[in-house]
Amino acid sequence: MIKLRMNIGKMQIEAELSDMKAVHKLAGIYGSLPTECTNCKSKNIGLGHRHVGGFDYYSLHCSDCSADGNFGQAKVGGELFWKHGSKMTVYQGENNEGN
């Protein structure tokens, strides 16, 4: 097993992976994330999840301005990926500071 530790904003994740391909895959996904909120520039970001209408949504969430940047999910296999160039957005009805 290979241990991988990565920081995402102020959050640290740790994973035990079976081989270097798995390390590259996971590091590629989380290494491509922005290091600060693209809306308000806060470093207070972390992984988010919500379940709405029978669907799961995975995001990068800012605790300061409530912005979310959504991950894509592959149709085959269901793997998550960060949409390069994605901007974090404050959705209607949430805190709108930073816009």
mmCIF file as gemmi writes it, N, C-alpha and C atoms, coordinates in Angstrom:
data_model
loop_
_atom_site.group_PDB
_atom_site.id
_atom_site.type_symbol
_atom_site.label_atom_id
_atom_site.label_alt_id
_atom_site.label_comp_id
_atom_site.label_asym_id
_atom_site.label_entity_id
_atom_site.label_seq_id
_atom_site.pdbx_PDB_ins_code
_atom_site.Cartn_x
_atom_site.Cartn_y
_atom_site.Cartn_z
_atom_site.occupancy
_atom_site.B_iso_or_equiv
_atom_site.pdbx_formal_charge
_atom_site.auth_seq_id
_atom_site.auth_asym_id
_atom_site.pdbx_PDB_model_num
ATOM 1 N N . MET Axp A 1 ? 0.833 -1.192 0 1 0 ? 1 A 1
ATOM 2 C CA . MET Axp A 1 ? 0 0 0 1 0 ? 1 A 1
ATOM 3 C C . MET Axp A 1 ? 0.876 1.254 0 1 0 ? 1 A 1
ATOM 4 N N . ILE Axp A 2 ? 0.405 2.265 -0.686 1 0 ? 2 A 1
ATOM 5 C CA . ILE Axp A 2 ? 1.101 3.549 -0.758 1 0 ? 2 A 1
ATOM 6 C C . ILE Axp A 2 ? 0.195 4.587 -0.12 1 0 ? 2 A 1
ATOM 7 N N . LYS Axp A 3 ? 0.73 5.362 0.835 1 0 ? 3 A 1
ATOM 8 C CA . LYS Axp A 3 ? -0.046 6.421 1.472 1 0 ? 3 A 1
ATOM 9 C C . LYS Axp A 3 ? 0.147 7.72 0.705 1 0 ? 3 A 1
ATOM 10 N N . LEU Axp A 4 ? -0.956 8.418 0.514 1 0 ? 4 A 1
ATOM 11 C CA . LEU Axp A 4 ? -0.935 9.715 -0.148 1 0 ? 4 A 1
ATOM 12 C C . LEU Axp A 4 ? -1.633 10.711 0.766 1 0 ? 4 A 1
ATOM 13 N N . ARG Axp A 5 ? -0.957 11.817 1.06 1 0 ? 5 A 1
ATOM 14 C CA . ARG Axp A 5 ? -1.559 12.9 1.846 1 0 ? 5 A 1
ATOM 15 C C . ARG Axp A 5 ? -1.568 14.144 0.979 1 0 ? 5 A 1
ATOM 16 N N . MET Axp A 6 ? -2.71 14.821 0.959 1 0 ? 6 A 1
ATOM 17 C CA . MET Axp A 6 ? -2.836 16.047 0.175 1 0 ? 6 A 1
ATOM 18 C C . MET Axp A 6 ? -3.63 17.067 0.968 1 0 ? 6 A 1
ATOM 19 N N . ASN Axp A 7 ? -3.273 18.332 0.784 1 0 ? 7 A 1
ATOM 20 C CA . ASN Axp A 7 ? -4.034 19.419 1.388 1 0 ? 7 A 1
ATOM 21 C C . ASN Axp A 7 ? -4.999 19.975 0.359 1 0 ? 7 A 1
ATOM 22 N N . ILE Axp A 8 ? -6.219 20.212 0.803 1 0 ? 8 A 1
ATOM 23 C CA . ILE Axp A 8 ? -7.237 20.868 -0.021 1 0 ? 8 A 1
ATOM 24 C C . ILE Axp A 8 ? -7.744 22.025 0.823 1 0 ? 8 A 1
ATOM 25 N N . GLY Axp A 9 ? -7.294 23.236 0.505 1 0 ? 9 A 1
ATOM 26 C CA . GLY Axp A 9 ? -7.582 24.371 1.366 1 0 ? 9 A 1
ATOM 27 C C . GLY Axp A 9 ? -6.971 24.1 2.731 1 0 ? 9 A 1
ATOM 28 N N . LYS Axp A 10 ? -7.775 24.196 3.78 1 0 ? 10 A 1
ATOM 29 C CA . LYS Axp A 10 ? -7.304 23.925 5.133 1 0 ? 10 A 1
ATOM 30 C C . LYS Axp A 10 ? -7.545 22.479 5.546 1 0 ? 10 A 1
ATOM 31 N N . MET Axp A 11 ? -8.069 21.664 4.647 1 0 ? 11 A 1
ATOM 32 C CA . MET Axp A 11 ? -8.396 20.265 4.918 1 0 ? 11 A 1
ATOM 33 C C . MET Axp A 11 ? -7.258 19.38 4.414 1 0 ? 11 A 1
ATOM 34 N N . GLN Axp A 12 ? -6.969 18.326 5.143 1 0 ? 12 A 1
ATOM 35 C CA . GLN Axp A 12 ? -5.98 17.357 4.675 1 0 ? 12 A 1
ATOM 36 C C . GLN Axp A 12 ? -6.674 16.02 4.477 1 0 ? 12 A 1
ATOM 37 N N . ILE Axp A 13 ? -6.439 15.398 3.329 1 0 ? 13 A 1
ATOM 38 C CA . ILE Axp A 13 ? -6.975 14.063 3.092 1 0 ? 13 A 1
ATOM 39 C C . ILE Axp A 13 ? -5.815 13.086 3.034 1 0 ? 13 A 1
ATOM 40 N N . GLU Axp A 14 ? -6.095 11.869 3.435 1 0 ? 14 A 1
ATOM 41 C CA . GLU Axp A 14 ? -5.101 10.81 3.391 1 0 ? 14 A 1
ATOM 42 C C . GLU Axp A 14 ? -5.762 9.585 2.801 1 0 ? 14 A 1
ATOM 43 N N . ALA Axp A 15 ? -5.055 8.921 1.902 1 0 ? 15 A 1
ATOM 44 C CA . ALA Axp A 15 ? -5.593 7.725 1.269 1 0 ? 15 A 1
ATOM 45 C C . ALA Axp A 15 ? -4.498 6.673 1.189 1 0 ? 15 A 1
ATOM 46 N N . GLU Axp A 16 ? -4.889 5.426 1.309 1 0 ? 16 A 1
ATOM 47 C CA . GLU Axp A 16 ? -3.985 4.312 1.076 1 0 ? 16 A 1
ATOM 48 C C . GLU Axp A 16 ? -4.372 3.697 -0.258 1 0 ? 16 A 1
ATOM 49 N N . LEU Axp A 17 ? -3.425 3.648 -1.164 1 0 ? 17 A 1
ATOM 50 C CA . LEU Axp A 17 ? -3.693 3.206 -2.524 1 0 ? 17 A 1
ATOM 51 C C . LEU Axp A 17 ? -2.825 2.001 -2.87 1 0 ? 17 A 1
ATOM 52 N N . SER Axp A 18 ? -3.325 1.191 -3.775 1 0 ? 18 A 1
ATOM 53 C CA . SER Axp A 18 ? -2.67 -0.082 -4.067 1 0 ? 18 A 1
ATOM 54 C C . SER Axp A 18 ? -1.46 0.022 -4.982 1 0 ? 18 A 1
ATOM 55 N N . ASP Axp A 19 ? -1.441 1.022 -5.872 1 0 ? 19 A 1
ATOM 56 C CA . ASP Axp A 19 ? -0.331 1.121 -6.816 1 0 ? 19 A 1
ATOM 57 C C . ASP Axp A 19 ? -0.138 2.562 -7.296 1 0 ? 19 A 1
ATOM 58 N N . MET Axp A 20 ? 0.923 2.789 -8.018 1 0 ? 20 A 1
ATOM 59 C CA . MET Axp A 20 ? 1.251 4.14 -8.476 1 0 ? 20 A 1
ATOM 60 C C . MET Axp A 20 ? 0.231 4.701 -9.468 1 0 ? 20 A 1
ATOM 61 N N . LYS Axp A 21 ? -0.44 3.845 -10.232 1 0 ? 21 A 1
ATOM 62 C CA . LYS Axp A 21 ? -1.488 4.335 -11.13 1 0 ? 21 A 1
ATOM 63 C C . LYS Axp A 21 ? -2.604 4.984 -10.324 1 0 ? 21 A 1
ATOM 64 N N . ALA Axp A 22 ? -2.986 4.345 -9.231 1 0 ? 22 A 1
ATOM 65 C CA . ALA Axp A 22 ? -4.039 4.898 -8.373 1 0 ? 22 A 1
ATOM 66 C C . ALA Axp A 22 ? -3.583 6.205 -7.726 1 0 ? 22 A 1
ATOM 67 N N . VAL Axp A 23 ? -2.303 6.271 -7.333 1 0 ? 23 A 1
ATOM 68 C CA . VAL Axp A 23 ? -1.754 7.504 -6.764 1 0 ? 23 A 1
ATOM 69 C C . VAL Axp A 23 ? -1.84 8.631 -7.789 1 0 ? 23 A 1
ATOM 70 N N . HIS Axp A 24 ? -1.418 8.373 -9.01 1 0 ? 24 A 1
ATOM 71 C CA . HIS Axp A 24 ? -1.46 9.389 -10.071 1 0 ? 24 A 1
ATOM 72 C C . HIS Axp A 24 ? -2.891 9.832 -10.363 1 0 ? 24 A 1
ATOM 73 N N . LYS Axp A 25 ? -3.807 8.895 -10.38 1 0 ? 25 A 1
ATOM 74 C CA . LYS Axp A 25 ? -5.206 9.226 -10.662 1 0 ? 25 A 1
ATOM 75 C C . LYS Axp A 25 ? -5.761 10.153 -9.586 1 0 ? 25 A 1
ATOM 76 N N . LEU Axp A 26 ? -5.585 9.786 -8.31 1 0 ? 26 A 1
ATOM 77 C CA . LEU Axp A 26 ? -6.114 10.592 -7.213 1 0 ? 26 A 1
ATOM 78 C C . LEU Axp A 26 ? -5.403 11.944 -7.126 1 0 ? 26 A 1
ATOM 79 N N . ALA Axp A 27 ? -4.078 11.932 -7.245 1 0 ? 27 A 1
ATOM 80 C CA . ALA Axp A 27 ? -3.32 13.183 -7.199 1 0 ? 27 A 1
ATOM 81 C C . ALA Axp A 27 ? -3.69 14.087 -8.375 1 0 ? 27 A 1
ATOM 82 N N . GLY Axp A 28 ? -3.974 13.496 -9.511 1 0 ? 28 A 1
ATOM 83 C CA . GLY Axp A 28 ? -4.376 14.274 -10.682 1 0 ? 28 A 1
ATOM 84 C C . GLY Axp A 28 ? -5.699 14.983 -10.469 1 0 ? 28 A 1
ATOM 85 N N . ILE Axp A 29 ? -6.632 14.313 -9.817 1 0 ? 29 A 1
ATOM 86 C CA . ILE Axp A 29 ? -7.935 14.92 -9.541 1 0 ? 29 A 1
ATOM 87 C C . ILE Axp A 29 ? -7.787 16.044 -8.522 1 0 ? 29 A 1
ATOM 88 N N . TYR Axp A 30 ? -7.217 15.731 -7.366 1 0 ? 30 A 1
ATOM 89 C CA . TYR Axp A 30 ? -7.172 16.708 -6.282 1 0 ? 30 A 1
ATOM 90 C C . TYR Axp A 30 ? -6.049 17.712 -6.442 1 0 ? 30 A 1
ATOM 91 N N . GLY Axp A 31 ? -5.015 17.366 -7.192 1 0 ? 31 A 1
ATOM 92 C CA . GLY Axp A 31 ? -3.947 18.316 -7.456 1 0 ? 31 A 1
ATOM 93 C C . GLY Axp A 31 ? -4.348 19.411 -8.425 1 0 ? 31 A 1
ATOM 94 N N . SER Axp A 32 ? -5.437 19.195 -9.156 1 0 ? 32 A 1
ATOM 95 C CA . SER Axp A 32 ? -5.89 20.195 -10.123 1 0 ? 32 A 1
ATOM 96 C C . SER Axp A 32 ? -6.875 21.2 -9.528 1 0 ? 32 A 1
ATOM 97 N N . LEU Axp A 33 ? -7.216 21.02 -8.248 1 0 ? 33 A 1
ATOM 98 C CA . LEU Axp A 33 ? -8.172 21.929 -7.614 1 0 ? 33 A 1
ATOM 99 C C . LEU Axp A 33 ? -7.545 23.289 -7.346 1 0 ? 33 A 1
ATOM 100 N N . PRO Axp A 34 ? -8.348 24.347 -7.378 1 0 ? 34 A 1
ATOM 101 C CA . PRO Axp A 34 ? -7.812 25.657 -7.003 1 0 ? 34 A 1
ATOM 102 C C . PRO Axp A 34 ? -7.391 25.637 -5.532 1 0 ? 34 A 1
ATOM 103 N N . THR Axp A 35 ? -6.429 26.471 -5.174 1 0 ? 35 A 1
ATOM 104 C CA . THR Axp A 35 ? -5.949 26.524 -3.793 1 0 ? 35 A 1
ATOM 105 C C . THR Axp A 35 ? -6.678 27.575 -2.974 1 0 ? 35 A 1
ATOM 106 N N . GLU Axp A 36 ? -7.519 28.346 -3.636 1 0 ? 36 A 1
ATOM 107 C CA . GLU Axp A 36 ? -8.342 29.346 -2.948 1 0 ? 36 A 1
ATOM 108 C C . GLU Axp A 36 ? -9.662 29.474 -3.689 1 0 ? 36 A 1
ATOM 109 N N . CYS Axp A 37 ? -10.651 30.036 -3.014 1 0 ? 37 A 1
ATOM 110 C CA . CYS Axp A 37 ? -11.972 30.237 -3.617 1 0 ? 37 A 1
ATOM 111 C C . CYS Axp A 37 ? -11.826 31.156 -4.831 1 0 ? 37 A 1
ATOM 112 N N . THR Axp A 38 ? -12.379 30.763 -5.95 1 0 ? 38 A 1
ATOM 113 C CA . THR Axp A 38 ? -12.308 31.591 -7.153 1 0 ? 38 A 1
ATOM 114 C C . THR Axp A 38 ? -13.285 32.76 -7.094 1 0 ? 38 A 1
ATOM 115 N N . ASN Axp A 39 ? -14.168 32.757 -6.081 1 0 ? 39 A 1
ATOM 116 C CA . ASN Axp A 39 ? -15.138 33.836 -5.914 1 0 ? 39 A 1
ATOM 117 C C . ASN Axp A 39 ? -14.608 34.935 -4.988 1 0 ? 39 A 1
ATOM 118 N N . CYS Axp A 40 ? -14.126 34.553 -3.779 1 0 ? 40 A 1
ATOM 119 C CA . CYS Axp A 40 ? -13.724 35.557 -2.792 1 0 ? 40 A 1
ATOM 120 C C . CYS Axp A 40 ? -12.247 35.491 -2.409 1 0 ? 40 A 1
ATOM 121 N N . LYS Axp A 41 ? -11.498 34.534 -2.98 1 0 ? 41 A 1
ATOM 122 C CA . LYS Axp A 41 ? -10.056 34.357 -2.749 1 0 ? 41 A 1
ATOM 123 C C . LYS Axp A 41 ? -9.72 33.809 -1.355 1 0 ? 41 A 1
ATOM 124 N N . SER Axp A 42 ? -10.698 33.316 -0.616 1 0 ? 42 A 1
ATOM 125 C CA . SER Axp A 42 ? -10.46 32.721 0.699 1 0 ? 42 A 1
ATOM 126 C C . SER Axp A 42 ? -9.745 31.387 0.551 1 0 ? 42 A 1
ATOM 127 N N . LYS Axp A 43 ? -8.918 31.059 1.517 1 0 ? 43 A 1
ATOM 128 C CA . LYS Axp A 43 ? -8.253 29.748 1.566 1 0 ? 43 A 1
ATOM 129 C C . LYS Axp A 43 ? -9.101 28.751 2.369 1 0 ? 43 A 1
ATOM 130 N N . ASN Axp A 44 ? -10.24 29.185 2.866 1 0 ? 44 A 1
ATOM 131 C CA . ASN Axp A 44 ? -11.109 28.376 3.713 1 0 ? 44 A 1
ATOM 132 C C . ASN Axp A 44 ? -12.048 27.526 2.848 1 0 ? 44 A 1
ATOM 133 N N . ILE Axp A 45 ? -11.451 26.621 2.056 1 0 ? 45 A 1
ATOM 134 C CA . ILE Axp A 45 ? -12.216 25.772 1.153 1 0 ? 45 A 1
ATOM 135 C C . ILE Axp A 45 ? -12.031 24.305 1.531 1 0 ? 45 A 1
ATOM 136 N N . GLY Axp A 46 ? -12.971 23.485 1.133 1 0 ? 46 A 1
ATOM 137 C CA . GLY Axp A 46 ? -12.893 22.054 1.393 1 0 ? 46 A 1
ATOM 138 C C . GLY Axp A 46 ? -13.873 21.303 0.515 1 0 ? 46 A 1
ATOM 139 N N . LEU Axp A 47 ? -13.875 20.009 0.652 1 0 ? 47 A 1
ATOM 140 C CA . LEU Axp A 47 ? -14.755 19.168 -0.16 1 0 ? 47 A 1
ATOM 141 C C . LEU Axp A 47 ? -16.184 19.227 0.369 1 0 ? 47 A 1
ATOM 142 N N . GLY Axp A 48 ? -17.135 19.22 -0.537 1 0 ? 48 A 1
ATOM 143 C CA . GLY Axp A 48 ? -18.546 19.255 -0.16 1 0 ? 48 A 1
ATOM 144 C C . GLY Axp A 48 ? -19.333 18.169 -0.879 1 0 ? 48 A 1
ATOM 145 N N . HIS Axp A 49 ? -20.476 17.841 -0.305 1 0 ? 49 A 1
ATOM 146 C CA . HIS Axp A 49 ? -21.377 16.848 -0.883 1 0 ? 49 A 1
ATOM 147 C C . HIS Axp A 49 ? -22.804 17.212 -0.491 1 0 ? 49 A 1
ATOM 148 N N . ARG Axp A 50 ? -23.723 17.023 -1.416 1 0 ? 50 A 1
ATOM 149 C CA . ARG Axp A 50 ? -25.147 17.169 -1.089 1 0 ? 50 A 1
ATOM 150 C C . ARG Axp A 50 ? -25.925 16.158 -1.911 1 0 ? 50 A 1
ATOM 151 N N . HIS Axp A 51 ? -27.046 15.747 -1.377 1 0 ? 51 A 1
ATOM 152 C CA . HIS Axp A 51 ? -27.916 14.773 -2.028 1 0 ? 51 A 1
ATOM 153 C C . HIS Axp A 51 ? -29.255 15.467 -2.265 1 0 ? 51 A 1
ATOM 154 N N . VAL Axp A 52 ? -29.586 15.706 -3.525 1 0 ? 52 A 1
ATOM 155 C CA . VAL Axp A 52 ? -30.8 16.44 -3.88 1 0 ? 52 A 1
ATOM 156 C C . VAL Axp A 52 ? -31.54 15.677 -4.963 1 0 ? 52 A 1
ATOM 157 N N . GLY Axp A 53 ? -32.829 15.458 -4.755 1 0 ? 53 A 1
ATOM 158 C CA . GLY Axp A 53 ? -33.667 14.822 -5.771 1 0 ? 53 A 1
ATOM 159 C C . GLY Axp A 53 ? -33.188 13.452 -6.201 1 0 ? 53 A 1
ATOM 160 N N . GLY Axp A 54 ? -32.581 12.716 -5.278 1 0 ? 54 A 1
ATOM 161 C CA . GLY Axp A 54 ? -32.105 11.384 -5.601 1 0 ? 54 A 1
ATOM 162 C C . GLY Axp A 54 ? -30.726 11.342 -6.259 1 0 ? 54 A 1
ATOM 163 N N . PHE Axp A 55 ? -30.073 12.499 -6.39 1 0 ? 55 A 1
ATOM 164 C CA . PHE Axp A 55 ? -28.756 12.569 -7.016 1 0 ? 55 A 1
ATOM 165 C C . PHE Axp A 55 ? -27.727 13.094 -6.022 1 0 ? 55 A 1
ATOM 166 N N . ASP Axp A 56 ? -26.493 12.63 -6.181 1 0 ? 56 A 1
ATOM 167 C CA . ASP Axp A 56 ? -25.385 13.103 -5.362 1 0 ? 56 A 1
ATOM 168 C C . ASP Axp A 56 ? -24.595 14.142 -6.144 1 0 ? 56 A 1
ATOM 169 N N . TYR Axp A 57 ? -24.271 15.244 -5.464 1 0 ? 57 A 1
ATOM 170 C CA . TYR Axp A 57 ? -23.48 16.311 -6.056 1 0 ? 57 A 1
ATOM 171 C C . TYR Axp A 57 ? -22.23 16.49 -5.206 1 0 ? 57 A 1
ATOM 172 N N . TYR Axp A 58 ? -21.07 16.53 -5.871 1 0 ? 58 A 1
ATOM 173 C CA . TYR Axp A 58 ? -19.796 16.663 -5.198 1 0 ? 58 A 1
ATOM 174 C C . TYR Axp A 58 ? -19.197 18.004 -5.588 1 0 ? 58 A 1
ATOM 175 N N . SER Axp A 59 ? -18.646 18.716 -4.598 1 0 ? 59 A 1
ATOM 176 C CA . SER Axp A 59 ? -18.185 20.069 -4.872 1 0 ? 59 A 1
ATOM 177 C C . SER Axp A 59 ? -16.947 20.429 -4.066 1 0 ? 59 A 1
ATOM 178 N N . LEU Axp A 60 ? -16.365 21.545 -4.442 1 0 ? 60 A 1
ATOM 179 C CA . LEU Axp A 60 ? -15.368 22.236 -3.648 1 0 ? 60 A 1
ATOM 180 C C . LEU Axp A 60 ? -16.127 23.413 -3.067 1 0 ? 60 A 1
ATOM 181 N N . HIS Axp A 61 ? -16.151 23.532 -1.743 1 0 ? 61 A 1
ATOM 182 C CA . HIS Axp A 61 ? -17.012 24.5 -1.076 1 0 ? 61 A 1
ATOM 183 C C . HIS Axp A 61 ? -16.195 25.516 -0.292 1 0 ? 61 A 1
ATOM 184 N N . CYS Axp A 62 ? -16.578 26.783 -0.371 1 0 ? 62 A 1
ATOM 185 C CA . CYS Axp A 62 ? -15.951 27.852 0.405 1 0 ? 62 A 1
ATOM 186 C C . CYS Axp A 62 ? -16.808 28.134 1.638 1 0 ? 62 A 1
ATOM 187 N N . SER Axp A 63 ? -16.201 28.015 2.805 1 0 ? 63 A 1
ATOM 188 C CA . SER Axp A 63 ? -16.93 28.261 4.049 1 0 ? 63 A 1
ATOM 189 C C . SER Axp A 63 ? -17.151 29.747 4.303 1 0 ? 63 A 1
ATOM 190 N N . ASP Axp A 64 ? -16.404 30.621 3.636 1 0 ? 64 A 1
ATOM 191 C CA . ASP Axp A 64 ? -16.546 32.054 3.873 1 0 ? 64 A 1
ATOM 192 C C . ASP Axp A 64 ? -17.676 32.687 3.063 1 0 ? 64 A 1
ATOM 193 N N . CYS Axp A 65 ? -17.772 32.374 1.772 1 0 ? 65 A 1
ATOM 194 C CA . CYS Axp A 65 ? -18.801 33.018 0.943 1 0 ? 65 A 1
ATOM 195 C C . CYS Axp A 65 ? -19.862 32.041 0.44 1 0 ? 65 A 1
ATOM 196 N N . SER Axp A 66 ? -19.737 30.756 0.792 1 0 ? 66 A 1
ATOM 197 C CA . SER Axp A 66 ? -20.692 29.698 0.406 1 0 ? 66 A 1
ATOM 198 C C . SER Axp A 66 ? -20.66 29.347 -1.081 1 0 ? 66 A 1
ATOM 199 N N . ALA Axp A 67 ? -19.598 29.723 -1.767 1 0 ? 67 A 1
ATOM 200 C CA . ALA Axp A 67 ? -19.489 29.37 -3.187 1 0 ? 67 A 1
ATOM 201 C C . ALA Axp A 67 ? -19.179 27.879 -3.327 1 0 ? 67 A 1
ATOM 202 N N . ASP Axp A 68 ? -19.652 27.298 -4.409 1 0 ? 68 A 1
ATOM 203 C CA . ASP Axp A 68 ? -19.373 25.906 -4.731 1 0 ? 68 A 1
ATOM 204 C C . ASP Axp A 68 ? -18.833 25.826 -6.148 1 0 ? 68 A 1
ATOM 205 N N . GLY Axp A 69 ? -17.883 24.938 -6.345 1 0 ? 69 A 1
ATOM 206 C CA . GLY Axp A 69 ? -17.406 24.564 -7.672 1 0 ? 69 A 1
ATOM 207 C C . GLY Axp A 69 ? -17.683 23.085 -7.807 1 0 ? 69 A 1
ATOM 208 N N . ASN Axp A 70 ? -18.428 22.702 -8.795 1 0 ? 70 A 1
ATOM 209 C CA . ASN Axp A 70 ? -18.883 21.317 -8.905 1 0 ? 70 A 1
ATOM 210 C C . ASN Axp A 70 ? -17.92 20.432 -9.675 1 0 ? 70 A 1
ATOM 211 N N . PHE Axp A 71 ? -17.819 19.202 -9.201 1 0 ? 71 A 1
ATOM 212 C CA . PHE Axp A 71 ? -17.057 18.183 -9.905 1 0 ? 71 A 1
ATOM 213 C C . PHE Axp A 71 ? -17.949 17.581 -10.976 1 0 ? 71 A 1
ATOM 214 N N . GLY Axp A 72 ? -17.335 17.126 -12.051 1 0 ? 72 A 1
ATOM 215 C CA . GLY Axp A 72 ? -18.043 16.328 -13.037 1 0 ? 72 A 1
ATOM 216 C C . GLY Axp A 72 ? -17.964 14.872 -12.61 1 0 ? 72 A 1
ATOM 217 N N . GLN Axp A 73 ? -18.851 14.066 -13.156 1 0 ? 73 A 1
ATOM 218 C CA . GLN Axp A 73 ? -18.843 12.638 -12.856 1 0 ? 73 A 1
ATOM 219 C C . GLN Axp A 73 ? -18.931 11.876 -14.174 1 0 ? 73 A 1
ATOM 220 N N . ALA Axp A 74 ? -17.961 10.993 -14.386 1 0 ? 74 A 1
ATOM 221 C CA . ALA Axp A 74 ? -17.923 10.223 -15.629 1 0 ? 74 A 1
ATOM 222 C C . ALA Axp A 74 ? -19.153 9.331 -15.749 1 0 ? 74 A 1
ATOM 223 N N . LYS Axp A 75 ? -19.721 9.263 -16.949 1 0 ? 75 A 1
ATOM 224 C CA . LYS Axp A 75 ? -20.899 8.419 -17.185 1 0 ? 75 A 1
ATOM 225 C C . LYS Axp A 75 ? -20.566 6.948 -17.02 1 0 ? 75 A 1
ATOM 226 N N . VAL Axp A 76 ? -19.362 6.572 -17.429 1 0 ? 76 A 1
ATOM 227 C CA . VAL Axp A 76 ? -18.916 5.185 -17.288 1 0 ? 76 A 1
ATOM 228 C C . VAL Axp A 76 ? -17.957 5.121 -16.104 1 0 ? 76 A 1
ATOM 229 N N . GLY Axp A 77 ? -18.284 4.341 -15.111 1 0 ? 77 A 1
ATOM 230 C CA . GLY Axp A 77 ? -17.421 4.18 -13.942 1 0 ? 77 A 1
ATOM 231 C C . GLY Axp A 77 ? -17.716 5.144 -12.814 1 0 ? 77 A 1
ATOM 232 N N . GLY Axp A 78 ? -18.33 6.287 -13.106 1 0 ? 78 A 1
ATOM 233 C CA . GLY Axp A 78 ? -18.73 7.238 -12.071 1 0 ? 78 A 1
ATOM 234 C C . GLY Axp A 78 ? -17.608 7.996 -11.397 1 0 ? 78 A 1
ATOM 235 N N . GLU Axp A 79 ? -16.394 7.967 -11.968 1 0 ? 79 A 1
ATOM 236 C CA . GLU Axp A 79 ? -15.28 8.671 -11.343 1 0 ? 79 A 1
ATOM 237 C C . GLU Axp A 79 ? -15.5 10.183 -11.402 1 0 ? 79 A 1
ATOM 238 N N . LEU Axp A 80 ? -15.011 10.871 -10.381 1 0 ? 80 A 1
ATOM 239 C CA . LEU Axp A 80 ? -15.136 12.322 -10.308 1 0 ? 80 A 1
ATOM 240 C C . LEU Axp A 80 ? -13.955 12.986 -10.994 1 0 ? 80 A 1
ATOM 241 N N . PHE Axp A 81 ? -14.185 14.185 -11.528 1 0 ? 81 A 1
ATOM 242 C CA . PHE Axp A 81 ? -13.108 14.988 -12.102 1 0 ? 81 A 1
ATOM 243 C C . PHE Axp A 81 ? -13.443 16.45 -11.912 1 0 ? 81 A 1
ATOM 244 N N . TRP Axp A 82 ? -12.405 17.258 -11.729 1 0 ? 82 A 1
ATOM 245 C CA . TRP Axp A 82 ? -12.582 18.699 -11.604 1 0 ? 82 A 1
ATOM 246 C C . TRP Axp A 82 ? -12.616 19.289 -13.004 1 0 ? 82 A 1
ATOM 247 N N . LYS Axp A 83 ? -13.592 20.111 -13.254 1 0 ? 83 A 1
ATOM 248 C CA . LYS Axp A 83 ? -13.723 20.751 -14.558 1 0 ? 83 A 1
ATOM 249 C C . LYS Axp A 83 ? -12.722 21.908 -14.608 1 0 ? 83 A 1
ATOM 250 N N . HIS Axp A 84 ? -11.595 21.692 -15.286 1 0 ? 84 A 1
ATOM 251 C CA . HIS Axp A 84 ? -10.536 22.699 -15.354 1 0 ? 84 A 1
ATOM 252 C C . HIS Axp A 84 ? -11.107 24.026 -15.83 1 0 ? 84 A 1
ATOM 253 N N . GLY Axp A 85 ? -10.716 25.09 -15.168 1 0 ? 85 A 1
ATOM 254 C CA . GLY Axp A 85 ? -11.213 26.416 -15.517 1 0 ? 85 A 1
ATOM 255 C C . GLY Axp A 85 ? -12.545 26.737 -14.868 1 0 ? 85 A 1
ATOM 256 N N . SER Axp A 86 ? -13.089 25.799 -14.086 1 0 ? 86 A 1
ATOM 257 C CA . SER Axp A 86 ? -14.37 26.029 -13.417 1 0 ? 86 A 1
ATOM 258 C C . SER Axp A 86 ? -14.242 27.145 -12.394 1 0 ? 86 A 1
ATOM 259 N N . LYS Axp A 87 ? -15.27 27.918 -12.276 1 0 ? 87 A 1
ATOM 260 C CA . LYS Axp A 87 ? -15.342 28.98 -11.275 1 0 ? 87 A 1
ATOM 261 C C . LYS Axp A 87 ? -16.301 28.542 -10.182 1 0 ? 87 A 1
ATOM 262 N N . MET Axp A 88 ? -15.962 28.9 -8.964 1 0 ? 88 A 1
ATOM 263 C CA . MET Axp A 88 ? -16.86 28.615 -7.848 1 0 ? 88 A 1
ATOM 264 C C . MET Axp A 88 ? -17.948 29.682 -7.855 1 0 ? 88 A 1
ATOM 265 N N . THR Axp A 89 ? -19.175 29.278 -7.596 1 0 ? 89 A 1
ATOM 266 C CA . THR Axp A 89 ? -20.328 30.153 -7.73 1 0 ? 89 A 1
ATOM 267 C C . THR Axp A 89 ? -21.158 30.132 -6.457 1 0 ? 89 A 1
ATOM 268 N N . VAL Axp A 90 ? -21.671 31.298 -6.078 1 0 ? 90 A 1
ATOM 269 C CA . VAL Axp A 90 ? -22.634 31.375 -4.977 1 0 ? 90 A 1
ATOM 270 C C . VAL Axp A 90 ? -23.997 31.2 -5.603 1 0 ? 90 A 1
ATOM 271 N N . TYR Axp A 91 ? -24.69 30.144 -5.191 1 0 ? 91 A 1
ATOM 272 C CA . TYR Axp A 91 ? -25.997 29.849 -5.77 1 0 ? 91 A 1
ATOM 273 C C . TYR Axp A 91 ? -27.089 30.672 -5.126 1 0 ? 91 A 1
ATOM 274 N N . GLN Axp A 92 ? -28.146 30.911 -5.856 1 0 ? 92 A 1
ATOM 275 C CA . GLN Axp A 92 ? -29.267 31.733 -5.425 1 0 ? 92 A 1
ATOM 276 C C . GLN Axp A 92 ? -29.721 31.33 -4.035 1 0 ? 92 A 1
ATOM 277 N N . GLY Axp A 93 ? -29.959 32.35 -3.209 1 0 ? 93 A 1
ATOM 278 C CA . GLY Axp A 93 ? -30.458 32.102 -1.86 1 0 ? 93 A 1
ATOM 279 C C . GLY Axp A 93 ? -29.35 31.909 -0.838 1 0 ? 93 A 1
ATOM 280 N N . GLU Axp A 94 ? -28.088 31.877 -1.279 1 0 ? 94 A 1
ATOM 281 C CA . GLU Axp A 94 ? -26.982 31.723 -0.353 1 0 ? 94 A 1
ATOM 282 C C . GLU Axp A 94 ? -26.26 33.058 -0.194 1 0 ? 94 A 1
ATOM 283 N N . ASN Axp A 95 ? -25.34 33.108 0.748 1 0 ? 95 A 1
ATOM 284 C CA . ASN Axp A 95 ? -24.537 34.3 0.99 1 0 ? 95 A 1
ATOM 285 C C . ASN Axp A 95 ? -23.914 34.766 -0.318 1 0 ? 95 A 1
ATOM 286 N N . ASN Axp A 96 ? -24.001 36.03 -0.617 1 0 ? 96 A 1
ATOM 287 C CA . ASN Axp A 96 ? -23.547 36.546 -1.895 1 0 ? 96 A 1
ATOM 288 C C . ASN Axp A 96 ? -22.351 37.479 -1.753 1 0 ? 96 A 1
ATOM 289 N N . GLU Axp A 97 ? -21.653 37.444 -0.612 1 0 ? 97 A 1
ATOM 290 C CA . GLU Axp A 97 ? -20.484 38.292 -0.436 1 0 ? 97 A 1
ATOM 291 C C . GLU Axp A 97 ? -19.377 37.824 -1.367 1 0 ? 97 A 1
ATOM 292 N N . GLY Axp A 98 ? -18.57 38.749 -1.823 1 0 ? 98 A 1
ATOM 293 C CA . GLY Axp A 98 ? -17.454 38.398 -2.676 1 0 ? 98 A 1
ATOM 294 C C . GLY Axp A 98 ? -17.768 38.559 -4.149 1 0 ? 98 A 1
ATOM 295 N N . ASN Axp A 99 ? -19.029 38.749 -4.516 1 0 ? 99 A 1
ATOM 296 C CA . ASN Axp A 99 ? -19.375 38.962 -5.923 1 0 ? 99 A 1
ATOM 297 C C . ASN Axp A 99 ? -19.304 40.415 -6.284 1 0 ? 99 A 1
